[in-house]
Amino acid sequence: MADQIRVNGNAFSWGSIVLKLDGERFYGFTGITFADKRERVMGYGMGRHHAPRLRSRGKYSCDPVKLTGWKNSVQIFRLALASRSVNQLAYGDVEFQTLVQYVEAQNSNETPMTVEIDRCVWTGNSSTDEESADPEKEEIEFSCFLIRRNGLTLYDSSAADGSP
C-alpha cells in the first residue's frame, strides 16, 4: 500500500490535533512529545562469518510523555486528577489515558489517526518564567505503559487482553 497523491488537500497540522486527557478535551496545550521503542538484541554464535544468528523478541518501553501548555490549562488538569485521588491532593497517584487524534476536514485526503497513550501517571513539573509578552507556560511529564497508533502496536500484542 502506497501513500496517496495529494492534490489540493490539507496535510495534518497543529490545527488538526485533538487532545483528550482522561476523556476530557483540552485546548490550552501547545506541544506534545511521545515515543516508544522495542530494543531487540542480536545473538551470535561460532562461525567464520561472525554474523548474527538470531534476534531477541525485545524489550518494549515508552519514553516519558512531555506536554507543554498554558499555566491555567495545566492547573485545571492537575486539579481534575487531584480530585480523583484518595486525599484529593495527590495528582501524581492517579492513572489516566492520553488520547491524541489527528483529524482533517471531510474533503481532505487524510485518514484520521488516533494515538492512545495508556496507563499514564504524572511524574514531573517544569516551569520557567521570564519577562515576555507571551502568557506563561508549564511543561509536564508523564510515565506510560504503552502506545497504540490506530490500534497498532510496536510490541507483540497477541495476548488476549492486548496488553504487553
N, C-alpha and C positions, 0 to 999 in steps of 0.2 A: 504494500500500500504506500503510495507516494503522497507527498503533501499536495495541497490544492494550488492551482493558479489563482492568484488574487487580482481581480480587476475591479477597481472602484469599491473595494470593501474596506472595512476598518479592521486593523490588527488590534490585538489586545493591548491596552494601555492602562495607565493608572485609573482612569475613569471606568474601566471595565471591572474593577475589583470590588467584590462584596466581602466584607469581613464579619464573621459572626463568632463571638466569644461566648461560650456556654449557651448557645442558642439565640442570643440577642445580637441584633445587627448594630455595629458601631461605625460611626462616620469620622471620628476625630483622630484617626491614626494616619500617620504619614509615611510609614515604612514597615516592612516585614521581611525578615530573613529566616530561612529554614533550609535544612539539608539533612539527608540521610545517606548512609553508605553501608556496604557489605564487604568486609575485609576477608578476602579469600587468599589462603596461603598455599604456595606450591610445595609439593613433596618430591624429593629427589631420591634416586637410588644409584646403584652401581651401573657403570657403562661408560664407554669411551666418549659418547656424546654429551654426557653430563647435562642433559636436558630434563626438564620436569617430567615426572611420570604420572602425577596426579595433582588434584587440587582439592582443598578442604571445602566443605559446604559453606563455610564462612561464618562470620560473626556480624550480625546486624546491629547498627547503632544510629542514633539521631544526634546531630549537633544541637546545641541549645537554640531555641527559637528566640529571635530578638524582634521586639515590636517597639516602634517609636511612635509617640503620639503627643497631642496637646495635653498639658498637665491635667486639665479638667476631665478629659475622657479617660485618662489613666486612673484618676481618683475615683471616678464613677464605677469603673470595673473593679477596682480594689475594694470599694465598699460593698459591691454586689457579692464578691467572693467571701468577704469577711462575714457578711450576714448569713452565709451558709455554714460557717464554722461552728464548732461546739460552743465557744465562748463569745462568738460574734465579733472577734477581733483578729484571729489568726488566718489571714487570707492566704498564707503560704502553705496551709494544710489542706486546702480544698482542690480536688481534682476536677478538671473541666476539659472540654473539647474546643479546639480552634478550627474553624472552617473558613477556607479561602476559596472563593468562587470567581472565575473569570467569565464574564458574560457580556456579549456584544448584542447590538440590536438584531432583530429577526432578519433583516435584509443583509446581514453580514455573512460572509463565508465561514466564519469561525464557529467551530463546535464548542459549546460551553465546557469548561473544565472545572472540576471540583477537587480540592485538596483537603483531605481530612487529617488533622494532626491530633492524635488521640492520647488520652490519659496525661494531660498536661498538668503540671504544678508550677506555681510561680516560684522562681529561685533567686531573682535578683532585681535590684532597682539601680538606675544610674541617672543622675541629673546634673546638668551643667547650666549654670545661669550666668549670662553675660549681658552687658549693655548692648541693646539692639532694638530695632523697630519690630522685630518678629515676636510673636507670642512665645511663651516658654513651653518647652517640650521635656519629656522624660523618655528614657529607654528602659524597657523592662525585659526580663529574660525568663523563659520557661524551660523546663525539662519535659520531654515527652517520651512515650514508649514506641510509637510507630507513626508512619506517614503513608497515606494511601492517595494516589493520584488517579482520579476517575475509577476508583475501586481496584486499581492495580498496585501491586506491592513489589518492592525490591527484594524482600525476603521471601522464603518459601512459605506461602500462606495456605498450604494444603490441609492444615489442621481443621477439624470440623468447625471450630468457633472462629476461625480466621485470624487468631492472634499468633504472634511469633512464638 
